[in-house]
Amino acid sequence: MLARQNNHATTLPPSFSSEWDKHDIEFSSDLLQGFIQHPQRFPLHYKKRRFWERMNHSHSQHLSDIGLTFHSSDYHKPGSILDITIPTRRETHDFPAKVVAVQANAEGYEIGVLLLHKEDVPKLRIIEQICHIELYLNDKKYKDGPFVSHEKITEEWIGRFASEFPTH
């Protein structure tokens, strides 16, 4: 869980119970500026690297300045290295990432990660847009019927929401 104290983010373990639990603490956009929120209805898989698997990344100086937030039922300690997999229609996309923020919520935890490789940022941004467009398309099909145009709905989504995705 993240708590703000004197404008500094403090990470609290999941079992911590005190006055902080009574307050509504947001996953602040200024704290996580540049992070993309992965839609909870779209699949995302992760695997925590074991100690010997993360040795290559323990002192990574090449962390991206854009990250991803996603829901998890499991607590992940900040500093943990995760291998994140996002499946799309025809393929899966893998991103190694470092946990930098954790916030407890009613359903589990909101995890904030930074990508370990800056060159993965453009790919993540595109994949996340695909995830959001797919959900938008599914919602439109449910509301407007199964014969909606994929191209038209994609253009509509891009026109309305693409500029909100972080670029750096």
N, C-alpha and C positions, 0 to 999 in steps of 0.2 A: 504494500500500500504506500502511496506517496503522500507525504504531508508537507505542508509549507511551514517553515520556521525561519523567520528573518530573511525571507526571499531565497532560501536555499532549499533544495529538494532533499528530503530524508527518506530513506527506504526503511520500512518497518517489516519485520518478519510476519508471516501469516498468522501466527498464534498470538501476536501482540494485541492485547485488549485493554483499552483505557478510554480516556476522554476523546481521543481521535476517532474512535469507532462511532461516536455519537454525531459527528459532524459530516456534512455532505461535502466531500472533497472531490473536485473535478479533476479529470485527467487534463490538466490545463494546456490550452493550445500554445501559450507562450513557452511553457516548459517543453512541449513536444512539437514546436514549430518545425515544419518540414516533414512531419510524419504522415504517412498515408494510413487511414483506417481501413483495415481489411473487413469486408462485409461478413458478419457472423453467419449468414445463411449460405455462404460460398465455402466449399471445402478448403481447408488448409491443414497440412500435417506437419509435425515437427518431431525431431528426435534430438535429445540432448547428447552432446558428444561426451564420451568418456574422457577421463583424465589424459590418457596417452594420445587420444585423438585430437585433443585441443592444444597440445603442446606447441604446435606450429603457429597458433593464433593467440597465444597468451600475451604477447607484447605487440599486437598488431597496431601499426601506426597508420594503416591505410583505411581506417573506418570511414564509411561514407558520411556525408552530412545530411542525408535523407534516410528516413527509416520507415518502419512499419509498426502499426499496433494491431493486435489481434486478441481475441478472447481465448482463454485457456482455463480448463478446469483444474490444472496443476499450477502450483507455485514454482516459479523459476527464479533463482537467485540472480541478482544483477552481477554481471561478469560471466555468466554461463554462456557457453557457445552452443547454438542450436543450428541444426540443418533443417531449413524450412522448405517444404515442398508444396507447390500450388498446382493442382491439376487443372488443365483446360480441356477443351473438346478433343484435341488430337495429340496432346503431349503433356508432360509434367515439367515443371520448372523448379530448379533447386537454387537456394540462396543460403550460404552460410551467414550467420548473423550473431551479434553479441547482445545479450539482454542488458538494457541500460535503465529501464524503468518498470516498475510493477505496481499495480493498484488493485486492491481487493474490491470486489463488487458483489452484488447479490448472487450472481451466477458463477462466480469463481474469481478470475483475475484478468485484468487487461495488461497485456505484456507489450512493452515498447522495446524494439530492437533496432540496432543500426547494422547495415550490411557490412560484411568484412571486406568486400571488394568494391571500390568506387565504380569500376566498370560494369557492375551489375545494376546500378541505379536506373539507367534508361530502360532496361529490360523489366525491372520491377514495376516501374511506372506504367509501362504498356500493359503488363500482365494484370495489374490491379485495375486499370481502366477496363480491360476485357471482363474481369470479374463483375465490376459494377454494371457494365453494359448488359451482360448476360442476365443479371437479376432484374434490371430495368425492363429488358425484353420479355422476360417471363411474367413480370407484373402486368405489362401492357397486353400480353396475350391473354392473361386471365381476365383483365377488364374489358378489352376491346375485341377479343375473339382470336382464334388461332391463325387467321390469315393476314396478320399485320406484316408489313414489309420490314425485314431485318435491316436493310440498308437505311430505310427512312427512320426507323427507331434509333439506329446507331447514330445517324446524323443529328437527330433530335437530342440525344444524350450528350454528344460532343458539344453541341451548341449551348446546352444548358449547364453542363457540369465540368467539362474538361479543364477549363481555366482554374478550377479550384484545386487541382492536383499540384502538389509541390514540385518545383523543378530543380531546386537546389537547397 
